[in-house]
Amino acid sequence: MIGALHEPEAVMKSLITITGSRYDATVNSCYAILKRCGWTPDVVEVFHPQQAPFPEHARKAAEALSVILEDYHGHRGYKVNLHPFEETDLVSYSTAIEGIIKENFNQRIETAVDITCGRKVVSGVLLKTASVHRNKILHIFCVYVKAKAYFDRWYPLRPANSQDVMDLMTF
């Protein structure tokens, strides 16, 4: 039929993030990206060191993210994938991130990276890997909490002006 309206094809979105010593930081960061930027992933790739207690933190983060994504997606599907890595093998960690970025690019999945959480060296490797492949990703997010008094609060319980979500791709 000529001139028929077609639903635009939904674009899949993927967020690559990490857990650190606090799983709530990962959840808060992802929640801030959803609320402040309106960027709702269909898939969240959560990297975490395989040494205790990080697998448990990642599991808790995945559970909380599943609840948040279910609320945002409603009937649409979503996935939260956990990726353990050896903290002393940063090359393999970087290679795994690179593989997801390339696979997403080849499948035309929009990709963002969240470097907020994790130890500095782990976040640094994530940032470096994302920067090398910046032509294949849309955003490099970092959530900045301005006052330590709000670190222990869940995202919805923080004053809106107490934090910023920065997209390093805009610098």
C-alpha positions as CSV (number, residue, x, y, z in Angstrom):
1,M,0.0,0.0,0.0
2,I,1.4,3.4,-1.0
3,G,2.0,5.8,1.8
4,A,1.3,3.2,4.5
5,L,2.8,4.1,7.9
6,H,5.3,1.7,9.2
7,E,6.5,1.3,12.8
8,P,10.1,2.3,13.0
9,E,12.4,-0.6,13.6
10,A,13.4,-0.7,17.2
11,V,17.1,-0.2,17.8
12,M,18.7,-2.5,20.3
13,K,20.8,-0.8,23.0
14,S,23.6,-2.3,25.1
15,L,25.3,-0.9,28.2
16,I,28.7,-2.2,29.3
17,T,29.4,-1.6,32.9
18,I,31.4,-2.9,35.9
19,T,30.9,-3.7,39.5
20,G,33.3,-2.6,42.2
21,S,33.3,-3.0,45.9
22,R,29.7,-1.9,46.1
23,Y,26.9,-3.3,43.9
24,D,24.6,-0.4,44.7
25,A,27.0,2.0,42.9
26,T,26.5,0.0,39.7
27,V,22.8,0.0,40.1
28,N,22.7,3.8,41.0
29,S,24.9,4.6,38.0
30,C,22.7,2.6,35.5
31,Y,19.6,4.1,37.1
32,A,21.0,7.7,36.7
33,I,21.7,7.0,33.0
34,L,18.2,5.8,32.5
35,K,16.5,8.7,34.3
36,R,18.8,11.6,33.4
37,C,19.8,10.6,29.8
38,G,16.7,8.6,28.8
39,W,19.1,5.9,27.5
40,T,17.4,2.6,28.2
41,P,19.5,-0.5,27.3
42,D,18.0,-3.8,26.2
43,V,21.2,-5.6,27.3
44,V,23.4,-4.7,30.2
45,E,26.9,-6.4,30.2
46,V,28.2,-6.4,33.8
47,F,31.9,-7.1,34.1
48,H,33.2,-8.1,37.6
49,P,36.4,-9.5,39.1
50,Q,36.0,-13.2,39.7
51,Q,37.5,-13.0,43.2
52,A,35.1,-12.9,46.2
53,P,33.1,-10.8,47.0
54,F,32.7,-9.4,43.5
55,P,30.6,-12.3,42.0
56,E,28.0,-11.8,44.8
57,H,28.0,-8.0,44.2
58,A,27.5,-8.7,40.4
59,R,24.6,-11.1,41.1
60,K,22.9,-8.5,43.4
61,A,23.4,-5.7,40.8
62,A,21.9,-8.0,38.1
63,E,18.9,-8.7,40.2
64,A,18.3,-5.0,40.9
65,L,18.9,-4.0,37.3
66,S,16.4,-6.6,36.2
67,V,13.7,-5.0,38.3
68,I,14.6,-1.5,36.9
69,L,14.7,-2.7,33.3
70,E,11.5,-4.6,33.7
71,D,9.8,-1.4,34.9
72,Y,11.2,0.6,31.9
73,H,10.7,-2.0,29.2
74,G,7.3,-3.4,30.3
75,H,6.6,-6.1,27.8
76,R,9.9,-5.8,25.9
77,G,12.7,-8.2,26.6
78,Y,15.9,-7.3,28.2
79,K,19.0,-9.2,29.5
80,V,21.6,-8.7,32.1
81,N,24.8,-10.7,31.4
82,L,27.5,-11.2,33.9
83,H,31.2,-11.4,32.8
84,P,33.7,-12.5,35.4
85,F,37.4,-11.7,34.7
86,E,40.7,-12.2,36.4
87,E,41.7,-8.8,37.8
88,T,45.4,-9.5,37.2
89,D,44.7,-10.2,33.5
90,L,43.7,-6.9,32.2
91,V,44.5,-7.8,28.6
92,S,41.8,-10.6,28.6
93,Y,39.4,-8.2,30.3
94,S,40.0,-5.6,27.6
95,T,39.7,-8.2,24.8
96,A,36.3,-9.3,26.2
97,I,35.0,-5.7,26.2
98,E,36.4,-5.2,22.7
99,G,34.6,-8.3,21.5
100,I,31.2,-7.1,22.8
101,I,31.8,-3.6,21.3
102,K,32.6,-5.1,17.9
103,E,29.8,-7.7,18.0
104,N,27.3,-5.0,18.8
105,F,28.6,-2.8,16.1
106,N,28.3,-5.6,13.5
107,Q,24.8,-6.3,14.7
108,R,23.9,-2.6,14.6
109,I,23.3,-2.5,18.4
110,E,23.8,0.9,19.9
111,T,26.5,0.7,22.6
112,A,27.3,2.8,25.6
113,V,29.9,2.3,28.3
114,D,29.6,3.3,32.0
115,I,33.0,3.8,33.7
116,T,31.6,5.0,37.0
117,C,32.2,1.9,39.1
118,G,35.0,-0.4,39.7
119,R,38.6,0.0,40.8
120,K,40.5,2.8,39.1
121,V,42.6,0.5,37.0
122,V,39.6,-1.6,35.9
123,S,37.6,1.6,35.0
124,G,40.7,2.9,33.2
125,V,41.0,-0.2,31.1
126,L,37.3,0.1,30.2
127,L,37.7,3.8,29.3
128,K,40.8,3.0,27.2
129,T,39.1,0.2,25.3
130,A,36.0,2.3,24.7
131,S,38.1,5.2,23.5
132,V,40.0,3.0,21.0
133,H,36.6,1.9,19.6
134,R,34.9,5.3,19.9
135,N,33.6,5.1,16.3
136,K,31.6,2.0,17.4
137,I,30.0,3.4,20.6
138,L,27.6,6.3,21.2
139,H,28.3,7.2,24.9
140,I,30.9,6.9,27.6
141,F,29.0,7.7,30.7
142,C,30.3,8.7,34.1
143,V,28.1,9.6,37.1
144,Y,29.6,12.1,39.4
145,V,28.2,12.4,43.0
146,K,29.1,15.9,44.3
147,A,28.9,15.2,48.0
148,K,30.0,12.2,50.0
149,A,26.9,12.5,52.2
150,Y,24.9,11.0,49.3
151,F,27.2,8.1,48.4
152,D,25.2,5.6,50.5
153,R,21.8,6.6,49.2
154,W,20.0,4.9,46.4
155,Y,19.6,7.0,43.3
156,P,15.9,8.0,43.9
157,L,16.8,9.2,47.4
158,R,19.5,11.6,46.3
159,P,18.7,15.3,45.6
160,A,18.7,15.8,41.8
161,N,21.4,18.5,42.0
162,S,23.7,16.3,44.0
163,Q,25.0,14.4,41.0
164,D,25.7,14.8,37.3
165,V,25.8,12.3,34.5
166,M,28.5,13.1,32.1
167,D,28.9,11.8,28.6
168,L,32.6,11.8,27.9
169,M,31.9,11.4,24.1
170,T,30.7,15.1,24.1
171,F,34.1,16.5,25.2
